[in-house]
């Protein structure tokens, strides 16, 4: 009984890791909509849903992260093998031939041997737990990669739609500028306008055509980017029906910061790495105490196969090895493990703070962007009125064409800015969903027969 109490008392204990920061009570803003696990469905876009679902099973970067998870799980299995004895089998056959008067001889030997380390201080248990936490961290890393991929798909998809709309707008502005140029040329024939007015309008027309070409290039590049995200070659025709940008969905419930910590996979990744480092520290402390190894063997030998199983030899031994002097090697390893544990502790705290900041940033950016869009819409209305008024005054000889040209250019620039601003608003909402979302359950294939690594058992 005293031995058991001694062993339990000497076993290294894992510590309770608390975040060295103050957690806020609530986020600065919240909505009423429920945040779905598959957050991208909030946009009610069937094509977007299909693209994300396809990318989650075909993207090569995500598959790479999945293989890292499988490798981590294999390490858990390898480390867990230390719970069981290692058994070796040996078979030896020898034949000696002599050229002297002695006869030839044969020797046959068969044996089994086993070695087992008794986990007196929980070293093996701590090592297995450390690798198990690392495997859980790998799964959280995989979930983070899947979440990032879904956000990248959604962002690229909306950028494609906006690029298509920018191209339509540029083509429409080219037509308008050509129409204005024809009107000016016609009035020039009657001597009602100056030749420089034609040159200025031609310059605006060419600039608009340049923007049209840039919109075409951007559209193609985004198509290539989306194809690669889907695991396809950039030359593939995706056959996408690009319509218009969707309306902004209702603001989701942001919940409490403590719920975000428990939900976000990147934060859980940092937490699991911290727990793994804590178990590594416990395993390093265990090296201070004696190790108990038990070995057993059984063997038989004979001069021929007929008598091989007639005579058996057995052996059982115990070996208690206690560290006496290692030149501070053990203490240095403990100090190193403790420093690494502290690194992960502070890294965990930083991950939590970053998660809070990302939510607050997205909330502020979205609110300000809505005001920016409202301002741009008002500016577009005013620019249209200004252009029409100046155009009327110009044709009546009451103003010069430079004022008309400036107003037309400003109107078209504001129209392009409004399209881009609507895209930016959706991108901010994606950032908010990305900051609030948890890791959705996704498995590219069967990982474990028991699922213990993924469920944290």
Buried (B, 14 or more C-beta within 10 A) or exposed (E): EEEEEEBEEBBBEBEEBEBEEEEEEEBEBBBEEEBEEBBBBBBEBEBBBEBBBBBBEBBEBBBEBBEBBBEBBEBBEEBBEBEEBEEEEEEEEEEEEEEEEEEEEEEBBBBEBBBBBEBBBBBBBBBBBBBBBBBBBBBBBBBBBBBBBBBBBBBBBBBBBBBBBBBBBBBBBBEBBBEBBEBBBEBBEEEEBEEEBBEBBBEBBEBBBEBBEBBBEBBEBBBBBBBBBBBBEEEEEBEBEBEEBBEBBEBBBBBBBEEBBEBBBBBBBBBBBBBBBBBBBBBBBBBBBEBBEBBBBBBBBBEEEEEBEEEEEEEEEEEEEEEEEEEEEBBEBBEEBBEBBBEBBBBBBBBBEBBBEBBBBBBEBBBEBBEBBEEBBEBBEEBBEBBEBBBEBBBEEEBBBEBBBBBBBBBBBBBBBBBEBBBBBBBBBBBBBBBBBBBBEBEBEEBBEEEBBBEBE
